[in-house]
Amino acid sequence: MAEEKNFYMTEEGKEKLEQELNELKTVKRPEVVERIKIARSFGDLSENSEYDAAKDEQAFVEARISQIENMIRYAVIIENDDNNSDIVQLGKMVRFVELPEGDEEEYQIVGSAESDPFEGKISNDSPMAQSLIGKTIGDQVMVQTPGGEIKVKIVEVK
């Protein structure tokens, strides 16, 4: 049997997944089943675009339910180690300055299950996080980005 992957996440991230799972099971799934039932009543299924669309949506919903259940089953909750408050690690917020321009950015390093760069959460698997993890305040780090390599200086870890 294949080895299962752990999904690192914060307690907040796990709660969001549980809420999404509940929404999919109690609201979305019954809605899709009802749409399929209504589409079946239209007759010939071979030329029924409503039925095809509802079946496609059902497949998406069921796949997402399965994916979330798997992530929750193999969730590893990130516990911050306050003894190492200056070290960049999973679950911590890191603020850095891009050198030499001085552009400042701040991200929380989270597991891939809850990463969302638009909300300032980057995956621990991303090149940015991989470059920063284990470093401390004041360290200058070379980071590989899609636009090329950049140099950053860590100014805060919380």
Secondary structure per residue as TSV (DSSP state, phi and psi in degrees):
chain	resnum	aa	ss	phi	psi
A	1	M	-	360.0	143.7
A	2	A	-	-67.2	146.2
A	3	E	-	-71.8	132.8
A	4	E	-	-80.7	143.9
A	5	K	-	-89.2	136.4
A	6	N	-	-80.0	145.1
A	7	F	E	-114.4	108.2
A	8	Y	E	-81.0	132.8
A	9	M	E	-159.3	160.5
A	10	T	-	-79.9	166.1
A	11	E	H	-60.4	-39.0
A	12	E	H	-61.9	-42.1
A	13	G	H	-63.4	-40.6
A	14	K	H	-65.2	-40.7
A	15	E	H	-62.9	-39.5
A	16	K	H	-62.4	-42.3
A	17	L	H	-63.7	-41.5
A	18	E	H	-63.2	-38.4
A	19	Q	H	-66.3	-42.7
A	20	E	H	-63.2	-42.4
A	21	L	H	-61.0	-44.7
A	22	N	H	-61.4	-43.5
A	23	E	H	-61.3	-44.5
A	24	L	I	-63.8	-41.9
A	25	K	I	-75.2	-38.6
A	26	T	I	-95.0	-23.1
A	27	V	I	-115.6	-58.6
A	28	K	I	-66.5	-46.8
A	29	R	H	-58.9	-50.1
A	30	P	H	-61.8	-36.3
A	31	E	H	-60.6	-44.6
A	32	V	H	-67.2	-41.3
A	33	V	H	-60.4	-41.8
A	34	E	H	-64.0	-42.1
A	35	R	H	-61.8	-38.3
A	36	I	H	-65.5	-43.0
A	37	K	H	-61.6	-43.9
A	38	I	H	-65.1	-43.7
A	39	A	H	-63.9	-35.5
A	40	R	H	-62.5	-33.8
A	41	S	T	-68.8	-14.0
A	42	F	T	-75.4	-10.0
A	43	G	S	107.7	-137.3
A	44	D	-	-44.7	111.5
A	45	L	G	-75.4	-20.9
A	46	S	G	-68.0	-24.7
A	47	E	G	-122.5	31.0
A	48	N	-	-108.1	97.2
A	49	S	H	-68.6	-30.6
A	50	E	H	-64.2	-40.7
A	51	Y	H	-65.5	-45.0
A	52	D	H	-61.1	-43.8
A	53	A	H	-64.4	-41.6
A	54	A	H	-66.8	-38.9
A	55	K	H	-66.8	-38.5
A	56	D	H	-63.0	-43.5
A	57	E	H	-65.3	-38.0
A	58	Q	H	-62.3	-42.1
A	59	A	H	-62.6	-40.8
A	60	F	H	-64.2	-47.3
A	61	V	H	-61.7	-45.4
A	62	E	H	-65.4	-38.1
A	63	A	H	-66.1	-40.7
A	64	R	H	-67.5	-39.6
A	65	I	H	-59.5	-46.8
A	66	S	H	-61.8	-42.9
A	67	Q	H	-62.4	-46.5
A	68	I	H	-65.9	-42.6
A	69	E	H	-58.8	-40.4
A	70	N	H	-65.9	-42.5
A	71	M	H	-64.0	-41.0
A	72	I	H	-67.9	-41.6
A	73	R	H	-59.3	-38.6
A	74	Y	T	-107.9	25.9
A	75	A	E	-70.6	136.7
A	76	V	E	-120.7	113.4
A	77	I	E	-75.0	131.0
A	78	I	-	-75.7	123.9
A	79	E	-	-111.2	122.5
A	80	N	-	-77.4	134.7
A	81	D	-	-93.9	102.6
A	82	D	G	-68.3	-16.5
A	83	N	G	-68.0	-26.3
A	84	N	G	-113.2	56.1
A	85	S	T	-67.5	-20.1
A	86	D	T	-94.6	-1.9
A	87	I	B	-98.0	130.8
A	88	V	-	-71.2	124.6
A	89	Q	-	-151.7	171.4
A	90	L	T	-53.8	131.5
A	91	G	T	95.0	-15.1
A	92	K	-	-92.9	154.7
A	93	M	E	-91.4	133.8
A	94	V	E	-127.3	131.7
A	95	R	E	-113.9	134.0
A	96	F	E	-141.7	161.2
A	97	V	E	-114.8	130.3
A	98	E	E	-76.7	132.1
A	99	L	E	-102.4	142.2
A	100	P	T	-91.9	-4.8
A	101	E	T	-63.7	-36.2
A	102	G	-	92.4	10.7
A	103	D	-	-65.9	130.8
A	104	E	E	-104.8	137.2
A	105	E	E	-136.0	155.1
A	106	E	E	-138.8	132.5
A	107	Y	E	-139.4	150.7
A	108	Q	E	-100.4	134.2
A	109	I	E	-92.0	117.9
A	110	V	E	-128.9	174.3
A	111	G	-	-72.1	162.9
A	112	S	G	-62.0	-25.9
A	113	A	G	-65.5	-26.2
A	114	E	G	-122.1	13.3
A	115	S	-	-67.4	141.8
A	116	D	B	-159.2	92.2
A	117	P	G	-56.0	-29.0
A	118	F	G	-70.7	-19.9
A	119	E	G	-103.2	10.1
A	120	G	T	78.6	24.5
A	121	K	E	-119.2	118.1
A	122	I	E	-112.7	148.6
A	123	S	E	-70.7	142.7
A	124	N	T	-64.9	-14.4
A	125	D	T	-87.8	-10.3
A	126	S	S	-71.1	152.9
A	127	P	H	-58.5	-37.1
A	128	M	H	-60.8	-53.2
A	129	A	H	-63.8	-41.5
A	130	Q	H	-58.5	-37.0
A	131	S	H	-72.2	-31.0
A	132	L	H	-89.3	-31.0
A	133	I	T	-59.7	131.6
A	134	G	T	91.9	-10.9
A	135	K	-	-86.5	167.3
A	136	T	B	-126.4	171.0
A	137	I	T	-56.0	133.2
A	138	G	T	96.2	-19.7
A	139	D	-	-66.2	142.3
A	140	Q	E	-104.4	129.6
A	141	V	E	-129.7	138.2
A	142	M	E	-89.2	128.3
A	143	V	E	-122.4	129.9
A	144	Q	E	-85.6	122.5
A	145	T	E	-122.1	166.8
A	146	P	T	-58.4	-27.8
A	147	G	T	-89.2	4.3
A	148	G	E	119.9	-178.5
A	149	E	E	-83.2	137.5
A	150	I	E	-127.5	157.1
A	151	K	E	-110.5	131.4
A	152	V	E	-128.2	155.4
A	153	K	E	-119.5	125.8
A	154	I	E	-75.8	125.0
A	155	V	E	-111.9	-20.0
A	156	E	E	-157.5	142.5
A	157	V	E	-133.0	126.0
A	158	K	-	-143.0	360.0
